[in-house]
Amino acid sequence: MSAEHLLVAVDEAEDHQNNNNNHHVAVDEGGGMKFEIRDLRKVSDTGVPILNGINVDIPKGVIVGIIGPSGSGKSTFLRALNRLWEPPSDTVFLDGRDIVDLDVLALRRKVGMLFQLPALFQGTVADNVRYGPQLRGKKLTDDEVSKLLTLADLDSSFFNKSGAELSVGQAQRVALARTLANHPEVLLLDEPTSALDPISTQNIEDVIVKLKKTKGMTVIMVSHSIKQIQRVADVVCLLVDGEIVEILKPDELSEAKHPMAQRFLQLSG
Ligand SMILES: Nc1ncnc2c1ncn2[C@@H]1O[C@H](COP(=O)(O)OP(=O)(O)OP(=O)(O)O)[C@@H](O)[C@H]1O
């Protein structure tokens, strides 16, 4: 599904308590909603608001880009979706179910996450890829490991290498293969290429787009690169001060109306 086929409907609902505009977003591509997020809020231990009522519907099989200024709450939002930060009940629904009611490990298998820097475990690349299934008593065959490496754009020559022998870009693809071994339905990506060179960046971007096309993967990706978001995402959420202030198609980012979003986009080039 390409961006042209997206039907983006934005309702602005007044939040009477805080007098903020909350955006309810429906991107209808016929496959139903993977995530529904309702008035998600977080306040720091010292009383500082971090998330200020996020409302968004994320459809299946869509790549959603999240951009916004530093400290706007992008990572916090992402981490709520697989309970690395525990959201309040009745705020985050996966396939219509409140995620706080799900088994947390099962949730994290379904909703995999990749960080800025890959943290590989000791052992070989194959050991890393086998890690998740092994926790559930399943030993992946060599062939299954190779297939996962291929999916993450690594050839079988990496099979017996140790983490220390890899570049950051290669290690990131191993981390991706390790996540894919759990058969996730959603990938959360927190600036997954910001530590990578342009070629490794392109490899990861290609894999992400391929996963969407071939596996119907839903991807939610935080990036500081507007260009990257434009290359990869179907729809872009602009996060400012813990709120989604606007949702746009990647080729419409220059039409952002929110003043902070406009300024951020101008400065980001
Ligand atoms: N557990 C916490 N306790 C206190 N403050 C926190 C906590 N987690 C995040 N914050 C603060 O919340 C704000 C949002 O942080 P977050 O990392 O989600 O932003 P971000 O948009 O991902 O930023 P960046 O682009 O710099 O990675 C920041 O001001 C951060 O310092």
The ligand as an ORCA input file, in Angstrom:
! r2SCAN-3c Opt
* xyz 0 1
  N      11.548      8.552     33.416
  C      11.636      9.862     33.233
  N      11.682     10.716     34.293
  C      11.791     12.033     34.114
  N      11.828     12.620     32.929
  C      11.792     11.848     31.848
  C      11.696     10.436     31.926
  N      11.683      9.932     30.673
  C      11.763     10.974     29.847
  N      11.835     12.133     30.533
  C      11.851     13.485     29.976
  O      10.748     13.561     29.117
  C      11.036     14.326     27.971
  C      10.783     13.491     26.734
  O      11.803     12.497     26.594
  P      11.903     11.561     25.330
  O      13.200     10.817     25.429
  O      10.671     10.762     25.210
  O      11.965     12.633     24.154
  P      12.418     12.447     22.651
  O      11.471     13.236     21.837
  O      12.550     11.005     22.325
  O      13.833     13.147     22.670
  P      15.129     12.903     21.740
  O      14.724     13.298     20.353
  O      16.143     13.836     22.328
  O      15.517     11.461     21.868
  C      12.465     14.780     28.135
  O      12.455     16.074     28.674
  C      13.062     13.792     29.113
  O      14.096     14.377     29.845
*
